[in-house]
Amino acid sequence: REDFKIRLKLFAEDFIEIHHKDQDTCKMIHRGMEAMDSVAVDLFKSVFIRIFFALLNFLDSAQKNGLIKSHLDVEITAGLMFGSLMQIIRMDDFR
């Protein structure tokens, strides 16, 4: 169980750290997504969707191994976590 917590924390920290390392590119992607720019949408699909599914698979595996309660919907949980991380990095300039 402790390994699961550490890996999940590292995932979140790495996600935020990558944003900090290349803030300008991330801001361009976010602006492009808001404008539904085709390049930004393609980039989002090819990068961020893969990250989301990696998180989803991690949570699903953890649930199958009894580390996450069986009644939790891992897709909703992954969506909430991923959405929260995205919001954190998008609001970084305001903190």
GURODREN-871757 format. One line per 2 residues: for each residue y, z, x of N, C-alpha, C. Coordinates in steps of 0.2 Angstrom, whole numbers, plus 2048, in hexadecimal, padded with zeros to 3 digits. Layout:
Y Z X Y Z X Y Z X | ... $
end
This chain:
7FA 800 804 800 800 800 806 800 804 | 806 804 80A 80C 804 80E 80D 7FD 811 $
808 7FA 813 809 7F3 816 80C 7EE 811 | 80B 7EF 80B 80E 7EB 805 815 7EC 805 $
817 7F2 805 81E 7F4 805 822 7F2 80B | 81F 7F2 811 822 7F0 817 823 7E8 816 $
81E 7E5 814 81F 7DD 814 824 7DB 80F | 824 7DE 809 829 7DD 804 830 7DE 807 $
831 7E4 80A 837 7E5 80D 839 7E0 812 | 835 7DE 816 836 7D9 81B 838 7D3 818 $
835 7D1 813 836 7CB 810 83E 7CB 80D | 840 7D0 80A 846 7D1 807 84B 7D1 80D $
84A 7D5 812 84F 7D5 818 84F 7CE 81C | 84A 7CB 81C 84A 7C4 820 84E 7BF 81B $
84D 7BF 815 850 7BB 810 858 7BC 811 | 85A 7C2 811 861 7C3 812 864 7C2 819 $
860 7C3 81E 862 7C2 825 863 7BA 826 | 85E 7B6 823 85F 7AF 824 865 7AD 821 $
867 7AF 81C 86E 7AE 818 873 7B0 81D | 873 7B5 820 878 7B8 824 879 7B3 82B $
873 7B1 82D 874 7AD 833 877 7A6 832 | 876 7A3 82C 879 79D 82A 87C 79D 823 $
881 7A1 823 885 7A2 81D 888 79C 81A | 88B 798 81E 88F 792 81C 88A 78D 819 $
884 78C 81C 87F 787 819 87D 78A 812 | 87C 790 812 879 793 80B 87F 793 806 $
885 794 808 88A 793 803 88B 78C 800 | 88A 787 805 88A 780 803 884 77F 7FE $
87E 782 7FF 879 781 7FA 87A 784 7F4 | 87D 78A 7F4 87E 78D 7ED 884 789 7E9 $
889 787 7ED 88E 783 7E9 88B 77C 7E7 | 887 779 7EB 883 773 7E8 87F 774 7E2 $
87C 77A 7E2 877 77C 7DD 87B 77D 7D6 | 881 780 7D7 886 781 7D1 888 77A 7CE $
889 776 7D3 88C 76F 7D1 886 76A 7CF | 880 76D 7D0 87A 769 7CF 87A 762 7D3 $
87C 763 7D9 87C 75E 7DE 875 75C 7E0 | 873 756 7E0 86C 754 7E1 869 756 7E8 $
86D 756 7ED 86B 758 7F3 869 75F 7F3 | 86E 763 7F1 86D 76A 7F0 867 76C 7EC $
866 769 7E6 860 76A 7E2 85A 769 7E6 | 85A 763 7E9 854 761 7ED 852 766 7F2 $
857 768 7F6 856 76D 7FB 854 774 7F8 | 857 776 7F2 855 77C 7EF 84D 77C 7ED $
84B 776 7EA 845 775 7E8 840 775 7EE | 842 772 7F4 83D 772 7F9 83D 778 7FD $
842 77C 7FD 842 782 801 842 789 7FD | 846 78A 7F9 846 790 7F5 840 791 7F0 $
83E 78B 7ED 839 78C 7E9 832 78D 7EC | 832 78B 7F2 82C 78D 7F7 82C 794 7F8 $
832 797 7FA 833 79E 7FB 831 7A2 7F5 | 833 7A0 7EF 832 7A3 7E9 82A 7A4 7E8 $
827 79E 7E9 81F 79E 7E8 81C 7A2 7ED | 81E 7A2 7F3 81B 7A7 7F8 81C 7AE 7F6 $
821 7B0 7F3 822 7B7 7F1 81E 7B8 7EB | 81D 7B3 7E7 819 7B4 7E1 812 7B4 7E3 $
80F 7B0 7E8 809 7B1 7EA 807 7B8 7ED | 80C 7BA 7F1 80C 7C1 7F4 80B 7C6 7EF $
80F 7C6 7EA 80F 7CB 7E5 808 7CA 7E1 | 806 7C4 7DF 800 7C3 7DC 7FA 7C6 7E0 $
7FA 7C5 7E6 7F4 7C7 7EB 7F4 7CF 7EB | 7FA 7D2 7EB 7FB 7D9 7EB 7F9 7DC 7E4 $
7FA 7D9 7DF 7F8 7DB 7D9 7F0 7DB 7D8 | 7ED 7D5 7DB 7E6 7D5 7DB 7E2 7DA 7DF $
7E6 7DC 7E4 7E3 7E1 7E8 7E5 7E9 7E6 | 7E8 7E9 7E0 7EA 7F0 7DD 7F0 7F3 7E0 $
7F4 7EF 7E3 7FA 7F2 7E6 800 7F2 7E1 | 800 7ED 7DC 805 7ED 7D7 801 7EE 7D0 $
804 7F2 7CC 801 7F3 7C5 7FF 7ED 7C2 | 7F9 7ED 7BF 7F6 7E7 7BC 7FA 7E4 7B6 $
7FE 7E9 7B2 802 7E7 7AC 808 7E3 7AE | 80A 7E3 7B4 810 7E0 7B6 80F 7D8 7B7 $
814 7D5 7B4 814 7CD 7B5 817 7CB 7BB | 812 7C9 7C0 815 7C8 7C7 81A 7C2 7C7 $
819 7BD 7C2 81E 7B8 7C2 825 7BB 7C1 | 826 7BF 7BC 82C 7C2 7BA 82F 7C6 7C0 $
82A 7CA 7C3 82C 7CF 7C8 82F 7CA 7CE | 82B 7C5 7D0 82E 7C1 7D5 834 7BE 7D3 $
835 7BB 7CD 83B 7B9 7CB 841 7BE 7CB | 840 7C4 7C9 845 7C9 7CA 847 7CA 7D1 $
842 7CB 7D5 843 7CC 7DC 847 7C7 7DF | 845 7C1 7DE 848 7BB 7E1 84F 7BA 7DF $
850 7BB 7D8 856 7BA 7D5 85B 7BF 7D8 | 859 7C5 7D9 85D 7CB 7DC 85F 7C9 7E3 $
85A 7C7 7E7 85C 7C5 7EE 861 7BF 7EE | 860 7BA 7EA 865 7B5 7E9 86C 7B8 7E7 $
86C 7BC 7E3 873 7BF 7E1 876 7C3 7E6 | 872 7C7 7EA 874 7CB 7EF 878 7C6 7F5 $
874 7C1 7F6 877 7BC 7FC 87D 7B9 7F9 | 87D 7B7 7F3 883 7B3 7F0 889 7B8 7EF $
888 7BE 7EE 88D 7C3 7ED 88F 7C6 7F4 | 88C 7C4 7F9 88D 7C7 800 895 7C8 802 $
899 7C3 800 8A0 7C2 802 8A4 7C8 7FE | 8A1 7CA 7F9 8A5 7CF 7F5 8A3 7D6 7F7 $
89E 7D7 7FB 89D 7DE 7FD 8A0 7E0 804 $
end
